[in-house]
Amino acid sequence: MLDLGRLRALHAVARHGSVGAAASALGYTPSAVSQQITKLERETRAVLLERRGRGVVLTDAALLLADTAERVLALVEGAEVALERQRGQVVGELRIGAFSTAARGLLPPALAELAVRHPELDARLVEQDPPEAIGAVARGELDLAVAHDWVNAPLPVHESLARVRLGEDYADVLLPPGHRLAGRAAVGVADLAGERWICQPEGTICHDWLVNAFRAEGAEPLLAHRVGEYETQLALLERGVGVALLPRLGRGALPEGVRAVPFEPRPTRRVFVVWRAQAARRPAIGAVAQVLREVWEAWVPTRG
């Protein structure tokens, strides 16, 4: 009988194109994934991966097995959902993806509350940007994800996924100490012409929102510093080397002298939770979604 864990490893390599990427998606080391594939080769008496340059390619036998593995894993998940629903208990392992500010602002209290309410639930957090997290949910690598998109940069969600809205989060322009606009009630694109921006890297949702907002006004932002970590952006702001656009969720206290000023038009991102529709009957999914809604509602009045 074929080992399910080994099939899962091969399926991940087929999905992600390399042993390293598969390991990252599964939360294993590349060595562990390679060992699983080697054991599967012995089990099936077939060569599954062939070296090509610095990477590997799947053989015909591997492609056949990977296709079968996808169907088998879906059946196993369906059986697990049915059993859990029959018991009506919130148990088992549940993998949650969340973008960085949700991982910081929502998940700590949510995970703590879940541990109290449902001690038999093994909830595990993986920080991932929304496009990657949604894809991981669709592939079965995550059970549920907290994601977001911007009003002017909508994010497609596959039809196989269920989606529930948590609410809206807003971003403000953050200005360094002593900035000429610090006393303004709000600022717009025209006010910020020529400013040096500290922004997210190209290809991220936040980066795209900023660029789209300027281009809608016939302007182009001066993107001086591309920085993924908000803490680093704040450190640069504190030193006065640029301005930034930061969401309120998970922002925390601002450095002394740094001012948050509303931007017009208001940058609005929609925060939502997604899971596979076929897993919707799983009690653990409902329990996590409920706690996330409660944590969100408790945070909303404090966002200013």
C-alpha positions as CSV (number, residue, x, y, z in Angstrom):
1,M,0.0,0.0,0.0
2,L,1.3,3.4,-0.9
3,D,2.2,5.7,2.0
4,L,0.0,8.8,2.2
5,G,2.7,11.1,3.5
6,R,5.0,10.1,0.7
7,L,2.3,10.8,-1.9
8,R,1.7,14.2,-0.3
9,A,5.4,15.0,-0.7
10,L,5.4,14.0,-4.4
11,H,2.2,15.9,-4.9
12,A,3.8,19.0,-3.4
13,V,6.9,18.7,-5.6
14,A,4.6,18.4,-8.7
15,R,2.6,21.5,-7.6
16,H,5.6,23.7,-6.7
17,G,8.2,22.6,-9.2
18,S,11.1,21.8,-6.8
19,V,11.9,20.0,-3.7
20,G,12.8,23.2,-1.9
21,A,9.5,24.9,-2.7
22,A,7.6,21.7,-1.7
23,A,9.4,21.6,1.6
24,S,8.5,25.2,2.3
25,A,4.9,24.6,1.5
26,L,4.7,21.5,3.7
27,G,6.7,22.9,6.6
28,Y,9.4,20.3,6.2
29,T,13.1,20.5,5.4
30,P,14.2,19.8,1.8
31,S,16.1,16.7,3.1
32,A,12.9,15.3,4.6
33,V,11.0,15.7,1.4
34,S,13.8,14.1,-0.6
35,Q,13.8,11.2,1.9
36,Q,10.0,10.7,1.4
37,I,10.4,10.7,-2.4
38,T,13.3,8.2,-2.2
39,K,11.2,5.9,0.0
40,L,8.3,6.2,-2.5
41,E,10.6,5.3,-5.3
42,R,11.6,2.1,-3.4
43,E,7.9,1.4,-2.7
44,T,6.8,1.8,-6.3
45,R,10.1,0.4,-7.9
46,A,10.0,3.4,-10.2
47,V,12.2,6.5,-10.8
48,L,10.2,9.5,-9.9
49,L,12.6,12.4,-10.0
50,E,15.4,13.0,-12.5
51,R,18.2,15.6,-12.1
52,R,18.2,18.4,-14.7
53,G,20.7,21.1,-14.2
54,R,20.3,22.3,-10.6
55,G,16.7,21.1,-10.3
56,V,14.6,18.1,-10.8
57,V,11.9,17.0,-13.2
58,L,9.1,14.5,-12.6
59,T,9.1,11.3,-14.7
60,D,6.0,10.0,-16.4
61,A,5.5,7.6,-13.5
62,A,5.8,10.5,-11.0
63,L,3.2,12.6,-13.0
64,L,0.8,9.6,-12.9
65,L,1.3,9.2,-9.2
66,A,1.0,12.9,-8.5
67,D,-2.3,13.1,-10.4
68,T,-3.6,10.1,-8.4
69,A,-2.3,11.7,-5.1
70,E,-4.4,14.8,-5.7
71,R,-7.6,12.7,-5.9
72,V,-6.6,10.5,-2.9
73,L,-5.8,13.5,-0.7
74,A,-9.1,15.1,-1.6
75,L,-10.9,11.9,-0.6
76,V,-9.0,11.7,2.6
77,E,-9.9,15.3,3.5
78,G,-13.5,14.5,2.7
79,A,-13.5,11.5,5.0
80,E,-11.8,13.5,7.8
81,V,-14.4,16.3,7.5
82,A,-17.3,13.8,7.6
83,L,-15.9,12.1,10.7
84,E,-15.2,15.3,12.5
85,R,-18.7,16.6,11.6
86,Q,-20.2,13.3,12.9
87,R,-18.5,13.7,16.2
88,G,-19.4,17.4,16.3
89,Q,-16.1,18.2,18.0
90,V,-13.5,20.8,17.3
91,V,-10.4,18.6,17.1
92,G,-7.3,17.8,15.0
93,E,-4.7,19.9,13.3
94,L,-5.8,23.1,11.5
95,R,-3.3,25.1,9.5
96,I,-4.0,28.9,9.3
97,G,-2.4,31.3,6.9
98,A,-2.3,35.0,7.5
99,F,-0.7,38.1,6.1
100,S,1.8,39.9,8.3
101,T,-0.3,42.5,10.0
102,A,-3.1,40.0,10.6
103,A,-0.6,37.6,12.0
104,R,0.4,40.3,14.4
105,G,-2.9,42.0,15.1
106,L,-5.5,39.3,14.9
107,L,-3.9,35.9,15.3
108,P,-2.2,36.2,18.8
109,P,-5.5,36.8,20.6
110,A,-7.4,34.4,18.3
111,L,-5.0,31.5,18.9
112,A,-5.0,32.2,22.6
113,E,-8.8,32.1,22.7
114,L,-9.0,28.9,20.6
115,A,-6.6,27.2,23.0
116,V,-9.0,28.0,25.9
117,R,-12.2,27.1,24.1
118,H,-11.0,24.1,22.1
119,P,-7.9,22.5,23.8
120,E,-8.1,19.5,21.4
121,L,-7.6,21.7,18.4
122,D,-4.0,22.0,17.2
123,A,-4.1,25.4,15.4
124,R,-0.9,26.3,13.6
125,L,0.0,29.6,12.0
126,V,1.9,30.3,8.8
127,E,2.6,33.9,7.7
128,Q,2.0,34.3,4.0
129,D,1.0,37.1,1.6
130,P,-2.7,36.8,0.4
131,P,-2.1,35.5,-3.1
132,E,0.2,32.7,-1.8
133,A,-2.1,31.9,1.1
134,I,-5.2,31.7,-1.0
135,G,-3.4,29.4,-3.4
136,A,-2.2,27.2,-0.5
137,V,-5.8,26.9,0.8
138,A,-7.0,25.9,-2.7
139,R,-4.2,23.2,-2.9
140,G,-4.9,21.8,0.6
141,E,-1.7,23.0,2.1
142,L,-3.5,25.3,4.4
143,D,-7.0,24.7,5.9
144,L,-7.9,28.4,6.3
145,A,-6.4,31.8,5.6
146,V,-6.9,35.4,6.6
147,A,-6.4,37.4,3.5
148,H,-7.0,40.9,2.2
149,D,-7.3,42.9,-1.0
150,W,-7.6,46.7,-1.8
151,V,-10.7,48.3,-3.3
152,N,-8.6,49.4,-6.3
153,A,-6.7,46.1,-6.5
154,P,-9.2,43.2,-6.1
155,L,-7.8,39.7,-5.5
156,P,-9.4,36.8,-7.3
157,V,-10.6,33.9,-5.2
158,H,-11.0,30.5,-6.8
159,E,-14.6,29.2,-7.1
160,S,-13.6,26.1,-5.0
161,L,-13.2,28.4,-1.9
162,A,-15.7,29.8,0.5
163,R,-15.1,33.4,1.6
164,V,-16.5,35.4,4.6
165,R,-15.8,39.1,5.2
166,L,-14.3,40.3,8.5
167,G,-14.4,44.0,7.7
168,E,-12.4,46.9,6.3
169,D,-9.0,48.2,7.4
170,Y,-7.7,51.6,6.5
171,A,-4.2,52.9,5.8
172,D,-2.8,56.3,6.7
173,V,0.2,58.2,5.4
174,L,2.9,58.2,8.0
175,L,5.1,61.3,8.1
176,P,8.5,61.7,9.8
177,P,9.1,64.0,12.7
178,G,8.7,67.7,11.8
179,H,7.3,67.0,8.3
180,R,5.6,70.0,6.7
181,L,2.2,68.1,6.4
182,A,2.1,66.7,9.9
183,G,-0.6,69.2,11.0
184,R,-3.0,68.5,8.1
185,A,-6.3,66.8,8.7
186,A,-5.8,64.8,5.5
187,V,-3.5,64.6,2.5
188,G,-3.8,63.6,-1.2
189,V,-1.7,62.7,-4.1
190,A,-1.1,66.4,-5.0
191,D,0.2,67.2,-1.5
192,L,2.7,64.3,-1.7
193,A,4.2,65.0,-5.1
194,G,7.9,64.6,-5.0
195,E,8.0,62.9,-1.6
196,R,10.3,59.9,-1.3
197,W,8.2,56.8,-0.5
198,I,9.1,53.9,1.8
199,C,6.9,51.1,0.3
200,Q,6.4,47.4,0.1
201,P,8.3,45.5,-2.6
202,E,7.0,45.4,-6.2
203,G,4.3,42.8,-6.7
204,T,2.8,43.1,-3.3
205,I,-0.8,44.3,-2.9
206,C,0.2,47.3,-0.8
207,H,2.8,48.4,-3.4
208,D,0.2,48.0,-6.2
209,W,-2.4,50.1,-4.3
210,L,0.1,53.0,-3.9
211,V,1.1,53.0,-7.6
212,N,-2.5,52.7,-8.8
213,A,-3.7,55.6,-6.5
214,F,-1.0,57.9,-8.0
215,R,-1.6,56.8,-11.6
216,A,-5.3,57.4,-11.2
217,E,-4.4,61.1,-10.6
218,G,-2.0,61.2,-13.5
219,A,1.1,61.0,-11.3
220,E,3.9,58.6,-10.4
221,P,5.1,58.0,-6.8
222,L,8.9,58.3,-6.2
223,L,9.6,54.8,-4.7
224,A,12.8,55.4,-2.9
225,H,12.9,52.4,-0.5
226,R,11.3,49.0,-1.0
227,V,10.9,47.4,2.4
228,G,8.8,44.4,3.3
229,E,8.8,44.7,7.1
230,Y,6.7,47.4,8.6
231,E,9.0,47.7,11.6
232,T,11.8,48.6,9.2
233,Q,9.6,51.1,7.5
234,L,8.9,52.7,10.9
235,A,12.7,52.8,11.7
236,L,13.3,54.7,8.4
237,L,10.4,57.0,9.1
238,E,11.8,57.8,12.5
239,R,15.1,58.9,10.8
240,G,13.2,61.1,8.3
241,V,14.2,59.5,5.1
242,G,10.8,59.3,3.5
243,V,7.0,58.9,4.0
244,A,5.0,55.6,4.0
245,L,1.5,54.2,3.7
246,L,0.8,51.8,6.5
247,P,-2.5,50.0,7.4
248,R,-3.9,50.3,10.9
249,L,-4.3,46.6,11.7
250,G,-1.3,45.4,13.6
251,R,0.5,48.7,13.3
252,G,1.3,49.2,17.0
253,A,2.7,52.3,18.6
254,L,4.4,54.8,16.3
255,P,7.9,56.1,17.0
256,E,8.1,59.5,18.8
257,G,7.4,62.3,16.4
258,V,6.0,60.1,13.6
259,R,2.5,61.2,12.6
260,A,-0.3,59.3,10.9
261,V,-2.4,61.5,8.6
262,P,-5.5,60.2,6.7
263,F,-5.0,59.8,2.9
264,E,-7.7,60.9,0.4
265,P,-9.1,58.9,-1.3
266,R,-9.1,56.7,1.7
267,P,-7.0,53.5,1.2
268,T,-9.3,50.7,2.1
269,R,-8.4,47.0,2.2
270,R,-11.0,44.3,2.7
271,V,-10.1,41.6,5.1
272,F,-11.6,38.2,4.7
273,V,-11.3,34.5,5.7
274,V,-11.2,31.7,3.1
275,W,-11.4,28.0,3.2
276,R,-12.2,25.1,0.9
277,A,-15.9,24.8,0.3
278,Q,-15.8,21.1,0.7
279,A,-14.3,21.6,4.2
280,A,-17.0,24.0,5.3
281,R,-18.8,21.4,7.4
282,R,-15.7,20.8,9.5
283,P,-16.5,22.1,13.1
284,A,-12.9,23.4,13.4
285,I,-13.3,25.7,10.4
286,G,-16.5,27.2,11.9
287,A,-14.8,27.6,15.3
288,V,-11.8,29.4,14.0
289,A,-13.9,31.7,11.7
290,Q,-16.1,32.6,14.7
291,V,-13.2,33.5,17.0
292,L,-11.6,35.6,14.2
293,R,-14.8,37.5,13.8
294,E,-15.0,38.1,17.6
295,V,-11.4,39.3,17.7
296,W,-12.0,41.6,14.7
297,E,-15.0,43.1,16.3
298,A,-13.1,43.7,19.6
299,W,-10.4,45.5,17.6
300,V,-12.5,47.7,15.4
301,P,-13.4,50.4,18.0
302,T,-9.7,50.9,18.9
303,R,-8.5,51.7,15.4
304,G,-9.1,55.4,15.5
